[in-house]
Amino acid sequence: MVHRNGNVIATGGEGYTRKHNALKGIRSVMQNAPGATADEESD
């Protein structure tokens, strides 16, 4: 999670083994932080 000023607020910690589980985590964050946006990045 990154603030609009570029500061990292939170990271995914251990990460996810499946994209489906990562998306569930994103939906949870968005429900609890309704003003947040989500962008997909890959390494």
Secondary structure, 3 states (H helix, E strand, C coil): CECCCCCECCCCCCCCCCHHHHHHHHHHHHHHCCCCCCCCCCC
